[in-house]
Amino acid sequence: MKFPPPSTIGVLGGGQLGRMLALEARRAGHRVAIFTDEAQGCPAGQFADLEINAAYSDTSALNNFLQQVDVVTAEFENIPASCLAAVEAVKPLRPGSRALITTQHREREKNFLRDQGIACAPFRVIDDLPGLESAVAELGRPCVIKTAAFGYDGKGQCKVTADTDLAEAWSSFTGQRAVVEQWVTFDCEVSVVGARSIDGSMATHGCVENQHTHHILDVTIAPARVDPKITEQAIALWQAVAEGLDYVGTMAVEMFVTTAGKVIVNEIAPRPHNSGHYTIDACRTNQFQQQHRAVCGLPLGDASQHTPAVMVNLLGDVWPAPLVHPDWSPVLNHPRAKLHLYGKHQARPRRKMGHFTVLGATIDQALQDALAIRAALGIG
């Protein structure tokens, strides 16, 4: 089913990804309604036609929301299954609950990848210390323990090295299910962001190179500085994930490029992604426009990149004080730099507050200028 303007898109979640979707959807003539458990005036709500603030378990508020929308999407994956089921019972949900429920939980996500034959690191699922001891014996050291649920940006993870005491390492995971992954020796981290429509057609933005600090994305280099065969592998993996999930919407797949020249999947994000923000300024159709198109059942746009670009994350650490903005002149004074702030009321360390993108005639030029701006802002 298609939902042309002025249909209303309902968005579960009120963060920056919903904000950037709302900007694109409203530009195209759609109405946008936000349902979030955040306080009034959330980043997405600032550009929505309607903002409903309630718990995802609030049936009355959710029904009120559903009566005012035509189609629903999610701007983050950690939404209770009961809420997703309630939405899907009365309105089209794109992507569907299966994709969201699979990817919001590492155990389900890893099992999906294994069952689909999609390359990923060897893993074991555990729920106690003996299970950890057995997994480490099988997978070897180093390896990584990750909570099965609600882990992102490095949260809920512990690296196991030759010196790690397993009982001590497990102490912070007691009472939870966890996934133990074999350590991957890699040359670089890459990701592919793309969209799949209701009819199964797909369009990807290519392969980008990601650099992390403290497990949080710091810099994205687009396109990735890798062999074309690596890009081909990465896009093929993205397509396999999208088809396996019968996905509808924009999705990111984060991957490792191993020292052996193979690409394996690390994580799936069933939504637009931080590493795709460069597409706003550097692609003919950006990731949020593609999400808007796919969710509404409209044809996908041309996802190709027209200009080399480098994106730099702006975390709350850059702010001199929670309510005091830094001097943005290093970004604003650059003729090819684009500043994007997310409308969050208060900064705090490691909170994603915005990003900037630098365009260049070449990747080297864009990267050199982006790193100079980054240093001038005190990021390092």
N, C-alpha and C positions, 0 to 999 in steps of 0.2 A: 504494500500500500504506500502511496506517495502522499506527502504532506507539504504542498507548496505554500508560499506566503499567502495570507498572514496566519498560518497555523501556529499553534503554541507548542514550543519544545519545553518539556519539563526536565529539569536537571536535578539529580540527587547529589547533594554536596554543594558547598558554598565557597570553595577555595579559588586559587588563581586560574586553575584549568577551566573551571566553570565561567570565570570572568572573561577569559579570552574567547571561549566559545560564544558567550553572550554577545560580545562585541561583533563577532562575525555574523551571527544569526540575525541580530537586529539590523545590521547594515544591509542584509539581504531581504529585510521586510518581515521576518518572523518575530513573533512574540516569544518571550522567555520567562518561565516561572522557575524559581529556585526553591527546593525543599532541603533544609539543612538544620542540623542540631547546633550550629554556631549562633552567636548573638546577632541581632538585627544589624544591618549594615556591613555584612561580610563582603569579601572581595567580589564574589559573583553577584551578590544582591545589589551592589552599587550600580550595576548596569542591567538589571532585570526589570521586567514589567511587574513582576510579583515576587515577593520573598516571603516564604512561610518558614518560621523558626520553631521547630519542635523536635522531640526525640523521634528517631526512626521507628520506634515502637508505638508511637502515638497514632492509633488507628483513625481517630476522628480527624486529626490534622492531615494525615496522609490521604484520606478519602476526599477531603476538601481540595487538596492539591490536585488529585487525579481528575476531579470533576472539571478542572479548569485547563487541562492540557490535552494535547492530541497524541503525542508520542513522548517517550521518556528515555533519557540516557543517564549515565553516571559519570561524575568527574573524578571519582576515586573508587577503588575496588572494595574497600572494607566496609561494606554496607550489609547489615544483617540479612541472612537468607529469608527470614520471615517477611521483611520489608520488600525484598525483590519479588517474592512469590505474590504478595498482595498487589504489587504494581502489575506484574505480568498477567494476573488474572483478569484485568480490566482494560489495560492499554498495551500497545506494542512497546517492548523494552529492547533497546538496541545499544550495546550488545545484550544478548539474552542472559538469563540468570545462570545458565550452565557455564558460560565463559567467565562470568564474574566470580561465581562460587569456586570454580577450578583455580583461578589465578589469585584469589585472596588468601590462599592457604598453601604453603610450600609443599606439604605432603601430597596434596591433590595435584598440584602443578607438576611436581617431579614424576608422579605416577603417570600423569597424562603424557608427558614427554617420552617416558620409557615405553608406554603402551603404543604410542604413535611411531616409535622408532626414530625419534628426533634426537640428535646428538646432544648430550649433556654430561656433566661429570658423574661418575659412579657415586651412588649414595645409599644410605641405609636409614630407615625410619626407626626411632627409638622412643621409649618412654620411661626408662630407668637407667641407673648406673651400670648394671650388668649389660644392658643393651648397648650402652656407650662403649664399654670395654670391648665387647664383641665387635662392634662396628669399627673401632680404631684398629683392632687387630687385623681385620679384613682389609680395610682401606689404607692403612699405614699412616705414618706421620710425615709431614704435617697434614692436617685435615681441618675442617671447619664445622662447628656445631651451630645450627640455626634454629630458632623457634619455628614451629610449623605454622603458627598464625601471627599476624600483626607485626611482621618485621619489615622495615624499610630503612633506607639511608644508613645501613650498618647496625641498626638497633637489633637486639636479640641475637647477637652473634658472638662466637668465641673461637679463636684460633687455637688448635691443639698442636703444640710443637713437641720436640723430643723431651723437653723439660717439664711439660705440663702435667700436673697432678690431676688425674681424671675425676677423682671425688670432689676436689675443689672446683674444677671447671663445671661439673654438673650441678653444683650447689645453687647456681642462679637459674637453673632450668627445672629444678625439682617440681613435680606435679604437672609438667607440661609434656606434650609430644614435641619431638624435635627431629630435624633432619641432619644427618652427618654426611658431609660431602668430601670426597677426595680432593686434595689440594691440586689446583690447576696451575701449571707453570705456563704463563702466557707472555706474549710480546706486547699486546695492547688489548684494550677493551673497546668494543665497537657496539653500535646499535643500529637498528633499522626501524624507522617509523613509516607506517603506511596505512592505507585504509582498504577495507573490503565492503562492497555494497551488498544490498539485499539480493541481487541477482548473481552474486559470486565473483563479479569482476573486481580486480585489485589494482592498486597503484601505490608504489613505494617511492619515498623520497631519496632512496639511495642509502649508502652506508656511511656513517659518521664515526669519528674517533673520539673517545671520551677519556678525560683525565679526572680522577677523583682525589679529594683530600678529606681525610677522616671519614671515608665511605660515602661522602656526599659529592655529587657531580660538581666539578669546578669549571672545567673548560671543555667545550665541544668544538671539534675541528671538522668542517664540512666542505667538501667530501673528505673521507678518511684517507690518510696517506698510506694506503695498502695496495698490494698487487690486485689487479682486476679480478683474478681468480678468487681472492678472499671476498671481494664484494659480491661476486656471483654466489658463493657459498652462503653468505649472510642473507642475501635476498631470498634464496631458495629456502633457508630455514624459516624466515619470516612467513613465507607463503605456506609452508607446511603447517606452521602453528595456526595461521588464520583459517586454513581449510579444516584442520582437525577440530577446531573449536566452533566451526560454522559461524565465524565471527562476522559481525556487522558493526562498522564504525572504525575509528582510528585506534591503532594499537602500536605499541613499541615492544621490541624484543631486544634485550641486552645480551651481549655475547662476548666470549673470550676468543681471541686469536691465539692458539697455542704455539709454542716454539716449534712444533712439528708442521705448522702451516695449516692446521685444521681449525675450523670454526665450530664452537659448541655454545649452546644456549645456557645463559646464566639465569635470567629472570624474564618474566612476561609482565607487561603493564597493559591492562585492558582499557586503554584511554590514551589521550595525548600525553606526551612525555617531555620532561625537562630537556632532553637531548634533541627534541624536535622544535624547540622554540626559535631556532635560527630560521626556520622555514617561513616565519612571518615576514622577514625582510629579504630572504634570498631565494624563495621558490615561487613559481607561478601560481600555485595553489597551496596555501599553508595547511598545516595539520589540523587546525581548528575549522577552516573552511571545508576540508574533507570530512571531518567528523559531522559537521552540520549537514553536508550533502548526503552522507551515508545514512545518518539517523533519519533524515526526512525522505529517504527512498529516491533521491535525485541522483543523476549521473555524477560520477567522480570527475574531478578536474585534472588538469595537467599538473602532475606533481614534480616536474623536473626543476632542477636548481639552475638559476640564471647567473648567479654570482658566487664566487668563493666567499665563505663566511666563517667567523669564529664567534661563538657565544661564551660569555663568562657569567657565572652565577653571582648574584649579590645576596649574601647572607647577612643576618642581623649583626654579625661581628663588625661590619663596616660602619654601622651607625655609632656616632660618639656617645649617644645615650638613647634609651628606648624610644623617646619621642623627638629626638633631634636628628635630622637628616644630615648626611655628609655633604660636602661641597661637590656637586655633580659636574663642575666645569670641565674636568678631564674628559668626560664623556660628551657633554654638550658642545664643547668647543671643537670636537673632531668632526670633519665633514662627512665621514662615512660610518659614524657610530650611532647606534639607535638605542635609546634608553627605554626600558619597560619596567615600571613599578607596579606592584600588585595591590596597592590600596590597603595594606594591613596596618592597623592602627598603632601597633607597638612592636618595636624590634626586640629580638632576643638572640643570643648566640645560636648559630647554626639553623636559624629559621630562614626559609627562603622568602626573601622580600622583593626580589626583582631580578632582572638580568640585563645585560647589554650585549648587543651584537655589533661586530665590526665587519663591514664588507671590504673586499679588496680585489684588485685586478688578478692577484694570485693568492694562494693559500699562505705563502710565506709573508706577503705584505699584510694580510689580514691578521695573521697570528702575531707578527711583530708589533703591530699597532695595538692589538687587544691586550697583549702582555704589558705594554707600556702604560696603557690606561689602567690596567689592573694594579700595577705597581704604584701609580700616582694616587690611586684610591686607598692605598695601604693594605691591599690584599696580598698575602704572601705567607 
